[in-house]
Amino acid sequence: MHDTSTGNTARPSRRAVLTATAGLTAALTVPATAHAATPGDRRLRALISRMTLEEKVGQLFVMRVYGHSATDPDQADIDANLKEIGVRTAAELVAKYRVGGIIYFTWAHNTRDPHQIAALSDGIQRASLDQPRGLPVLIATDQEHGAVCRIGRPATLFPGAMAIGAGGSRSDARALGRISGAELRAMGINQDYSPDADVNVNPANPVIGVRSFGADPEAVAELVAAEVRGYQAARVAATAKHFPGHGDTTVDSHYGFPVITHSRELWEELDAVPFRAAIRAGIDSVMTAHIQFPALDGSGDPATLSRPIVTGILRGELGYDGVVITDSLGMQGVRTKYGDDRVPVLALQAGVDQLLNPPSLDVAWNAVLAAVRGGELTEARLDESILRILRLKARRGLFDDPWADPAGVDGTVGTPAHLARAGRIAERTTTLLVNEDGTLPLDRRRQHRLLVVGADPASPSGTTGPPTGVLAAALTELGFTATALSTGTAPSAATVDKAVAAAQDADAVVVATYNVTASSTQRTLVERLLGTGRPVVAVAVRNPYDVAQLPAVPACLATYCWTDVELRAAARVLAGRVRPRGRLPVPVQRADDPARVLYPIGYGLTY
């Protein structure tokens, strides 16, 4: 039988929990900038004092689990859970390890649709509250919008961070957090690993890039703080990441161990600024980075395992006493120097509170348990972290009402008003970088037949197809006759020939580009299309840096991501239905001389 219970189903364990913790939410209502001791701490400490050591260890972990249901997942998900975690279901995971948090992933089949997500969330909460000394669970996901989104349609998908940076509106950033937070909370998700507070100053950054609001630390700080306030007004814990700053690296910490070479002075002026702003805004949690930062800690340890960085700087110098969570402990950046049994212990010694998604929960859980029993960690040290975690749960109202709102999902998730707001925001972010001889907007009378060619990167959750197809469909709806031809991110000579032949029957060509480099055959495609004599418009669907590799193109737009909301807004700009208003949030250097800036921060054309 599938787990389809709703928030209206009787939950006998809830009454006991609420009786034991009555008044916690009110007692823990504190100023936005404070996470200090509150009147509710006495009750929380009493809860902690009744917990067994095993229960305490479990509260520190946030774990993945496969399946769309807490009690009745598909057989393939049961098999995956048994192989990786040693349990069959999410309910068994909670019962065995008493984990304090669960993280949802698309690939773990947690996020099929809003009603399923709500039922899964309620099933997890019920499984936890039914345990002795049952506590509500922090249910989290990475809903950054743009390139990183775990929940797709029909939820409202907004432009990603760099696009919001191009719009430059604190009101839009706050609205994104408020609307997205309301939709997440309706589905029972109460912690979002967003916003990204990194200042992206390296165009070659393979892991942050458009996930950052931009390269100006003050501008990034304003938007981070606005988004934090929006999410937390919707009763969802926001998470600023990746401390102490992942914006200047050429190595992806999922697969390697990046080193940040900034001086301490540069860190203060650049990387620290958005995190300070997030803390002033009352951020509920801060995620650490698996990076080496010698100017802050010369030990060679990743920041996640660094006491000088986590306790010395984040807690001591920046004055943050909220929850600190690791980035995924399955990433290579934190596994390079130490084994999986040492990483969680060292993270706790560094000052971390939540341990996210270890590759083996059994290894990590038992390692922490053994460290306490052996004296390497004290139970009092665990209690410090558990108190912070319980404060967060109380502050977000989970002791009073941890449930999803299945009855309200349809009236909250992906409503016409929410979708319209996302579309208007996207229009304000689309950036026009080149427009020679009035190439744009396209004229439906003279340029009725359009060919849309170009890249087809793997689609994030906010897409209904490759960029070429989405753009062509949107332009057709706007009165053009648009044909899509996907040529990929590395078109072959034969593919280029096919696109050039197709261009002969078009009045104009739109080319979607994706991370163009000096050696990319995407450049060849654009050059050959220019040779047809047809007007060619490039749409950089991820990094705005593409424009530097396309010096001859007469028109170029930047969308900062290839989700539907951004591409459809770009189509409206191409068609002249709206004017481009975005401004570059990062500088674009010359391709032939990276020391020189081609387009500075704040650059953008209109018509």
N, C-alpha and C positions, 0 to 999 in steps of 0.2 A: 504494500500500500504506500503510495507516494505521500510525502510530508507536505500537505497543502493547508495546514492550519493557519489561521489568521490571528490578528491582534484581538479579535473578539472571543477567541477560544479560552476557556477557563485555564488558569495556570496556577495550581494550588501552591507552588513553591514561592510565588511572588509575594504573597501576603506575609509569609515568615520573614523574607528578606526585608520588606519595607518596614515591618514592625521593629526589626533589629536595628535598622538604620534610619529610622524616622527623623526627618528634619535635616538630613545631610545636605541635600541640594541647597536649601535656604541657608544653612550654616556656612556653606562653602561658596556663597555668592560674594566674590571679592572684586576689588578694582581691577581693571583690565591689565594693569602692569604688574600685578602682584600674584605670586604663587606661594606666599609665606604661610606660616601656621595660622589656622582659622579655628573658630569654635567647634567646627565639625571634626577637627583632628582627634578630639578625645574619643569620639565614637569610632572613627576609623582605626585608631590605635587599639581600641578594644576588639574590633574585628580581627586585626592582625594577631593579637595575642592569643586568639582562639584557633588560629590556623596551625596545621601541622607543618613541619619543615618541607615535606613533599608538596603540600599545597602552595607554600610560599615560592618554592622554586618554579612551579608551574606558572604562577602569576607573571613571572618575568618574561615568558616566551610568547611571541606572536608567530603563528605557524600557518603554513599553507595546508590545504586539504582538498582532495579531488571530489567532485560531485556536485550535482544541482540540488540535492536534498541532504538534510542533516542525518536522516535515518534510512533512506532508501535510494542511494545513488545507483547509477548504471553499473553493470558488472565490470566493465573496463575500468571504471573509477574505483571500485572496490579493490580490484587487482592492483592498481597503482598505489592506493593507500596502504595495502598490505606490504607491498614491496618497499615503499619508501618510509613509511611511518610505523608499520606494525599494527595498524588498526584497520577496521573495515570502513568506518564512517566518521563524519565530523562529530557526531554524538559520542562515539567511542573515544575519539581523540580527546574530547573535553573531559570525559569521565576518567580516562587513564592518566592523563598528564595534568589536568586541571589548568590548562593554558589560560592566560589572561587575555589573549587576543587571537584573532583569526584574520588572515589576509586573503582577499579574493583576487583570483586571476581569471582571465578569459580562457587561457589554455588549460586551466584546471576545471573548466566547465561549471564555474560558480555563477556565471553572469549571462544566462540565456535570455531572460526577459525580466521586466520589473516585478511582476507578480511572483515569479519563481525566486528571484533574489529576496524578496520580502519573506517568503515562506522559509527559505534557507536560513535567513537571519533569525527568524523567530524560533526555528528548530534548534539552532545553536544556543540561543539564549535559554530556551527551556531546558536543554541538556545540562547547561551549567548551573542554572538555578535549582535544578532538581538534586544536585549533589549536596552533601553535608556542607554547611557554611557556604552555600552557593552564592556566587557573585556574578554580576553582569559581565559580559564580554565586550571588549573593544573590537569591533568589526571594522576592518580597514581595507582600503584599496588605493591604487595609484590612479586617481582621476585628475590628471594635470590639465587635460584638454589639449587639443593639438595632437602632437605626435605620440603622446602617451595617454591612452584612455583605455580603461578596462571594461567600461560599460558603454555600449554603443546605442544605436537607435532602438527604441523610440525615445530614450533619454535625450535631453537637450545637450548638444555638443557645441561648445564655444571655441573661438579661435584660441590657439595656444599662446604661451607666455610671450614669445617674441612678437607675435602679432599684436597682443595687448600693449606691448611696449611701443609698437609703431603707432598705435592709437593714442597712447600717452594719457589716457583718462583714468583717474582714480575712481571716478564714479562707475565706469565700465568694469574695472577690476573688482570693485566691491559688489556690483550686481552679479558678476560671474560667480563669486563665492557664495553670495546669498541664494541665488537660484539653484546652482549646482548642489549646494549644501542641503537645501530643502528637498531636492529630489533624492539625494543619497539617504537622508534621514528617513524619508518615506519608505525606502527599501531596507531600512534597518542598518544602514552603514553609518557609523558614528565617528570614524576617524579617516581623514583623507591625507595621504602623503603628498601634500601640495600646500603652498606654492614652492617652486624652485627659486631659491634665494641666491643662486650662483650668479656672478657677474661674468658674462661670457666675453672675454677679451682675446680669445684665440680662435680665428676663423677655422682652424684645423681641428678644433675640439670634436672628437667623434662621439661623445656620449651626452654632452649638454647641448651646445648649439642653440637651436630654436626653442629648447625647453627653458631657456633663460629669458628674462624680460629685456636684456640688452647689455651694453657695455658701459653705461654711465651709472656708477654706484648709487648716486642720489636718486636718479629716476627709477632704478630697480627697487630701491628701498621704499619709495612711495607706493609703488604698485604692489609690492609684497605685503606691506602693512594693510593696504586697502583690501586685498584679497583675504588676508587673515581675518579681518574684522567681518567681512561678508560671510565666510564659512562659519565662524564661531557664533555669529548672530543667529544662524540657522541650527545651532546646537550640534555642530560637527566640529570635532577637534582638527585644527589645521596643523600642518607639519612643515617647518622651514627646513630645506635641505640644500646642499650637503655640507655641513659644517666641517672644517673652517672655510670652505670655498673650493669648488671643483671647476671653476670657469676658465682656467688657463692650463690645459693639459692636452697632449696629443695621444694619450693612452686611455682606453676605456677600462675602468676599474672592474667591469664584469669579467674581463679577460686578461688583465695585467695589473701592474702595481704602479700607478702614476706618481710622479714626483712634481711638486709645485716649488718653483725656485724663487718665489716672491720673498723680498726682505720683510722683516717685521714691520717696517714703516709702510711699505706698500700694502701689506695685508691690512693695516689699520685704515688706510685711505681707500682701499678698494674692496676687498673681500668681506671685511667685518661690517661694513656700513649697512647692508640689507638685514643682516642678522640682528644688529642692534635695533633696527627699526621694528623687526618682527617681535623682539622681546618687549619693546615699548608698547606694541599693539596687543600684548597679552597672549602671545603664541602658546598653545597648549603643549606642543612637542617640537623637538629639534632633532633632525636625523644627521648622524655623523657620516663622514666620507671615508672610504677606504683608500686614502691617499697618504703619501709621505710628504711632510711639510717641514723640512729641516730648520727653517728659521723659527719655527714654533716649538719643535722638539727634535733634538739632534740624535735621538736613539735609533732612528730608522724604522720605528714602529708605525703602522698606519694610524691615522688620527682616531679611528674607532677604538683603538687599544691604548691610546696615549693619555695618561693621567695629567701631564702638563697641559694638554689641549682641552680635554673634557672637563676636568675638575679645576685646573689652574686658570684657564682662560675663559671657557664658556660659563662655568659656574662662578668662579672667583672674580675675574675681571669684568665680565659682562653682567654679572649678578643674576644669572638665570637659575631658577630653582624649580622649573617645570620638568616634564618628562623628557629624557634623552633616549632616543631609539637608534639602534644601529641601522645602517643599510643592510641589505640581505647578507647573511653570513655564508651564503653559498657562492658569493662572488670571489673571483680570484684575488682581488686586491687585498682581502683580509686573510686569505688562506696561504699566501706566498711564504710567510715567515714562520707561521705556527700551525700546528695540527688542529683539527676540528674539535678536539677535546680541550685544548688550551684557550682557544679564541673566546668562548663565552666567559670563562673565568677571568681572563685578562680584561675583557670589556667591562665587567662589573668592577674590577679593581680600578679601572680608569675612571669610573663614575657614571657609566651607562645604566639605564633603568630597564629598557625593553630590548630583548634579543630577538631580532627578526629573522625568521625563516632559515634556521640552520639546515645544512644538507641532511644531517641525521639528528632528529630531535632526541632520540634515545641516547646517543652519544653525548650531546650537549647537555641534556637534562641531568644525566647521571654524573657528568663532569662537575656541574655546579653543586649537586648534592654531595659528592665526594669532597669537594673543596671546603664545604662548610663542616662536614664531619671530621675532616683532617686538619681543620684550623687555618687553612689558607684564606678562607673567607669567613667572616663572622655572621651569625644570624642577624645581628643588629644591622650589619651592612645591607642585607637583603631587605630588612624592614624599612630602611630609608627609601629604597626604590619602590617598594610596594605601597608605601604611604603616598608617594608622588603619583603612582598609577591610580590608586583609589581616589585621590583628590580629583584627578582628571575625570574619572568616571562619574564622580558626584557632581562636578562642575558642569558636565554635559547632561545631567539629569538622568543618568542610567540607573541609579538606585530607585528613582521614582517611576520611570517609564523607559525600559530598555527596548521596547517592542517596535517593530516596523508598523507601518500604517497601511496594510493591504487594502482596506476600504477606501483609503485616500490616494492610492497610487495613481489611478486614472485622472484624478483631479489635480495632481501635482507634477507627475513625470511627463516631460515632453508636451506640455500644454501649448496651445497656439500662442499664448502671450509670451511664454518662455522662448519658444522657437523664433518668434518675431524679434524679441530683444537680442537674441544671439545673432540673427541676421543683420540687424542694424549695427551692432558692435563690429561685426566682420567688415561691413562697408567702410567703417571709420579706420580700419587697419590696413586695407589694401594700399600698397605704395607704388606710385608710378615713378620709375627711375629714368626712363628714356622715352622721348616722344618727339622724334624728328619730323619736321614738315607736317605736323598735325596728323600723324598716322592714326592716332586714337582721338576720339572714339571711332569705332568702325561704323560705316554707313550702310544701313540695310539695303538701300537702293543700288549703290554702286558695288557693294561687297556682300551680296546676298548669300553666295555660296562660300562656305568656309570649310577648310580642312583643319582638323585638330589632330596634331600628331605629338609624339614625344614619350616621355618616361612613364613607366608603370610600376613604381615601387610598391613593396608590400603595403597593403592597406591597413591603416590604424582603424580603430573601432568606429570612428566617425565618418566612414566612407561607404558608398554603395557600389563602388567600382573603381577602376583606374582613373587617374586624373583626366585622361583624354576623353573617356566616355562621359564623365560627370560634366566636364566643360562643354562638350558637344551637346549634351542633352539640355543644359541650362541655356546655351545660346539658341538652340532651336526653339525653346519655350519663349525666348525673347524676340522671335520673328525671323531669325536667320535659318538657312538650311545648312546645318553643320554635320559633317561626317567625321567620325573618329577613326584614327589609325594608330594603334599602339605600337611604338617603335622601341620601347624598352630603354633602360638606362645605359646600355652599351650596344647601340644598333650596329648590325653587320653591314657590310657594303651592299649586300642584296636588299636589306631592309631600307637602307638609305635610298637606293635606286627606286624602290617601290614607292616611297614617300614622295620623291621628286616627280615621278610619273603621275601620282595622284594629284599633285599640286597643279598640274597643267589644267585641270578642270575646275579649279577653285579661283575665287576672286581675291582671297586673302588666306594666309596660313597662320594658325596659332600653334606655337610649339611649347609644350610643357617640359621644362628642364629640371633636373634633379642632381644637385651636387656636381656641377660641371668642373672638370679639371683640365689642365693644359693638354693632357693626352687623351681626353675623353672623345669618343666618336660622336657624342652629342654635339660637339663643336662642328664636326664634319657635316652632320645632318643640317645644322643651321646654315652653315656656309653654302651647302649645295642648294638649299631652299632659297636662299637669297639670290642665287644665280638664276632662278626661274623668272625673276622680275616681278614676282607677286609680292605684295606687302607682307612682311613677316613680323609677327608679334611674339616675343618670348614671355612666358609666364614662369618665373622661378618658383616652383611649388614647395621648396624647402628653404635652402639657404639663399639669402639675397646676394651672397658673394658670386653667384653664377654670372651676374651682369658683367663682372670684370673679365670673364673669359669670352664674352660675346661682343667685342667692340664695334662690329659692323651692324648690329641689329638696330633697326630704326625705332623700335618701341619695346619696352620691357617693364613688366609688372612684377612685384614681389608679393606673395601671399603668405609666406612663412610656414605653411603646411598644406597638405593636400587632402584635408577633410572636406566633406561636402559644403559645410557652412562657409569655408574660406574660398573654395572654388566657385561656388554659386555667386558669392559677392564679387569675385573677380570678373565673372561673366557680366554682371550688371555694370561694372566699370567699363569693360571692353565695349559694351553696347551703348554706353553713354547714358544709361538710366540713372546712375549716380556718379558723382565726381570722386576721384581718388583723393583721400585725405590723409593717408598714412605718411609717417616720417620715419626715416631709418633710425632704429634704436641702437645700431652698431655701425661702425665705419666700414666702408668697402675699400680695400687697398687695390692699387693697380696690380694687374697680373704680372706685368713685366718688371715691376719695381715695388715690392711690398712695403718698402719704407715710405712710399708716397700714397696719400689718400686720394682715391678717385671720387668717392662720395662720402661726405662727413656725416656724423650723427646729426639728425635733424633734417637731412635732405629729403625732398620729395616734391614732385611736380603735381599740378592739377590742370584741369581744363574746364 
